Amino acid sequence: MIFVTVGTQKFQFNRLLRYLDYLVEKQILSDEVFAQTGFSDYQPRYYAYKNFLDRDEFNQKVLESQIIITHGGTGAIMSAVKAGKKVIAVPRLCKYKEHVDDHQEQIIKQLIGKKIIIGVNQLEDIEDAITKCSTFPLREYKSSTKTIIDSIDNYIAELSK
């Protein structure tokens, strides 16, 4: 299954949802698709969706999926990566009124550079990205949070001496 999540901020991502509907309708995409559509007003006709999922429903969809297609939000991307899922990230763009700026392009570019996700700038590249998922090696994400906290603790300890 492919799980699509476009986040829960008050922005639509109709462009992505509409394009995926087209791929399913034309049978270009044959996998089962389920989407959390958030504040988008486009209602998919060819795949299942729900505007918002509670935490348990969301986690269940993540577990059931092989691929997660998401917007470029760090929370959605990192939760999928930490769950060991193949992630295709599509940035929300300001010019389509999907966000206030284009910071998601920068986030996605950074994570592509680390070979953690597959990024898609053009919707037409989603098909190739899905195909690429079959050979894309899962790279374990290692959080640096503990290292940062330890570094701060050590710094404070040095100041206290």
C-alpha positions in Angstrom: 0.0 0.0 0.0 1.0 3.6 -0.6 0.1 6.0 2.2 -0.1 9.6 1.2 0.0 12.3 3.9 -0.1 16.0 3.2 0.1 17.2 6.8 -2.3 19.0 9.1 -1.3 22.6 8.6 -4.0 24.9 7.1 -2.8 24.6 3.6 -4.2 22.6 0.7 -2.1 20.2 -1.4 -4.7 19.6 -4.1 -2.1 19.4 -6.8 -0.5 16.2 -5.4 -3.8 14.6 -4.6 -5.3 15.3 -8.0 -2.2 14.0 -9.8 -2.3 10.7 -7.8 -6.0 10.4 -8.6 -5.1 10.7 -12.3 -2.4 8.0 -12.0 -4.8 5.6 -10.3 -7.6 6.3 -12.7 -5.4 5.6 -15.7 -4.1 2.5 -14.0 -0.6 3.8 -14.2 -0.5 3.3 -10.4 -1.9 0.0 -9.5 -1.0 -0.2 -5.8 -3.6 0.4 -3.2 -3.5 4.1 -2.2 -4.8 5.8 1.0 -4.5 9.5 1.7 -4.7 11.8 4.7 -5.9 14.9 2.8 -5.7 17.4 5.6 -7.1 20.9 4.6 -7.1 20.1 0.9 -10.5 20.5 -0.7 -9.9 18.1 -3.6 -11.7 14.8 -2.9 -10.0 11.8 -4.6 -12.3 9.7 -6.7 -10.1 6.7 -7.3 -8.5 6.0 -4.0 -9.6 6.0 -0.3 -8.9 9.0 1.9 -9.8 10.7 5.1 -9.2 14.4 5.9 -7.6 13.7 9.3 -6.4 10.6 11.1 -6.0 10.3 14.8 -2.5 9.2 16.0 -3.4 5.5 16.2 -5.0 5.5 12.7 -2.0 7.4 11.3 0.5 5.0 12.9 -1.5 2.0 11.5 -1.4 3.4 8.0 2.3 3.9 8.3 2.8 0.3 9.4 0.6 -1.1 6.6 2.4 0.9 3.9 5.4 0.0 1.8 5.8 3.5 0.5 4.9 6.9 2.0 4.3 9.9 -0.3 4.4 13.0 1.8 4.8 16.8 1.6 8.2 18.2 2.6 7.5 18.6 6.3 10.1 17.3 8.6 7.7 15.6 11.0 6.0 13.5 8.4 9.2 12.6 6.6 11.1 11.7 9.8 8.3 9.6 11.3 8.2 7.6 8.1 11.9 7.2 7.9 12.1 6.2 11.6 9.4 3.5 10.8 11.7 2.1 8.1 9.6 3.1 5.2 10.6 4.2 1.7 9.7 7.9 1.5 8.9 10.0 -1.6 8.7 13.7 -0.6 7.0 16.4 -2.7 7.5 20.0 -1.7 4.5 22.3 -1.1 5.1 25.4 -3.2 4.2 29.0 -2.4 3.2 29.7 -6.0 0.4 27.2 -5.7 -0.7 28.7 -2.3 0.4 25.4 -0.7 2.6 27.1 1.9 3.9 30.6 2.8 7.4 30.0 1.3 9.4 27.3 -0.4 11.4 26.0 2.5 10.2 22.4 1.9 12.4 22.3 -1.3 15.4 23.0 0.9 14.4 20.3 3.5 13.9 17.7 0.7 17.2 18.7 -1.0 19.1 18.1 2.3 17.5 14.7 2.9 18.1 13.6 -0.7 21.8 14.5 -0.2 21.9 12.2 2.8 20.2 9.5 0.7 17.4 9.1 3.2 14.5 9.8 0.9 13.5 10.1 -2.7 12.6 13.7 -3.6 10.2 14.7 -6.4 10.1 18.3 -7.7 7.9 17.6 -10.7 4.7 15.6 -10.2 5.4 13.8 -13.4 8.4 12.2 -11.7 6.3 10.4 -9.1 5.9 7.2 -11.3 9.7 6.9 -11.6 10.1 7.6 -7.9 7.8 4.7 -7.1 9.7 2.4 -9.4 12.9 3.6 -7.8 11.6 2.6 -4.4 12.1 -1.1 -5.3 15.9 -0.6 -5.5 16.3 2.3 -3.2 18.3 1.1 -0.2 16.8 1.9 3.2 19.3 4.0 5.1 18.9 3.9 8.8 18.4 7.4 10.2 20.5 8.1 13.2 19.4 11.0 15.3 22.0 13.4 16.6 19.8 14.5 19.5 21.7 12.6 22.1 25.0 13.9 20.9 23.7 17.5 21.0 22.3 17.1 24.5 25.5 15.5 25.7 27.6 18.3 24.2 25.4 20.9 26.0 25.6 19.0 29.3 29.4 18.8 28.9 29.6 22.5 28.2 27.5 23.4 31.2 29.6 21.1 33.4 32.7 22.9 32.2 31.2 26.3 33.1 30.4 25.0 36.6 34.0 24.1 37.4 
